[in-house]
Amino acid sequence: MSKDIIFSVIIVSYRNLEILKDTLDSLIRYNDLGDALEIILSDNSPEMDLYEQITRSYPQVVAIKNENKGFGHGNNEGAKVARGKYLLFLNPDTVLVEPIFKFAQEKFEKDLRLGVFGVKLVDKEMKRNHSYYIMDGDGFWTAQKEKLANTLDFYLDGKMYIAGADLFVRKNAFIDSGCFDENMFMYSEEPDLTRRVRALGYTTAYFKQKRIIHLEGKTTGKSLTSEKMRLESKEYYCRKHGLDYRKRLIQERNYDYFKIALYRVIRPESVNALQDKVAMLNDLIQKEEKRLEQ
């Protein structure tokens, strides 16, 4: 590991070149570490266009090309070439609005037990987005508690986890924990990593003093395919950690029933998609109940 590199920013890309350019431009603009910061693009796009454009337009970016084996795999490949003592796993739909890396370095150096942290995520109007979530919860009341906690900037280590859009991670903690679990193609990586990092004795934290714009949904969308992928990852995660997958499916399904009733009034164009999702959840609940009966 080069002693010259303090922070390695790792971005997994999948198409979306224009959004990615905004991210890279903001990193370069607000780089307060100079040559001690490296930016790594881990490209999962099936075509070569994005990779070639970035290597041509951003010579200061370390670009690697992957077969698309998922978000976790792309980040792990980036971590393999990272030379920094600390890592920032950053979504390609984020934009820095202020210098942040000296602040992050100071937080890690001040507390040697700090393994993972995040900062305040906001939208392009600078209104707050979700910066963290409640660990292992679903349903209406979990969603309300998450909204309230984010509104109050209240984060509880061990009960919550940092959103994957901006994961500041001590590299040793990341490597020693086993990196991202590549059995999950996308989704549930953050609580899984958080559990394993904390099991090593590290803490997690949230710092409201710094902000990053997160354009939620610009890279993954809300299609039924992505919902299916999310639920498959949730199933794996629940099995891995001994959690009640059926209970969580029911909690989510019941919350969606509530949203359908509400959306009929305020957002009727969204009702059909939610009904399709509920049908999928009901099918999964039935399959899980049959499995448990065996």
Secondary structure, 3 states (H helix, E strand, C coil): CCCCCCEEEEEEECCCHHHHHHHHHHHHHCCCCHHHEEEEEEECCCCCHHHHHHHHHCCCEEEEECCCCCHHHHHHHHHHHCCCCEEEEECCCEEECCCCHHHHHHHHHHCCCEEEEEEEEECCCCCECCCEEECCCCCHHHHHHHHHHHHCCCCCECCEEECCCEEEEEHHHHHHHCCCCCCCCCCCHHHHHHHHHHHCCCEEEEEEEEEEEECCCCCCCCCHHHHHHHHHHHHHHHHHHCCCHHHHHHHHHHHHHHHHHHHHHHCHHHHHHHHHHHHHHHHHHHHHHHHHHC
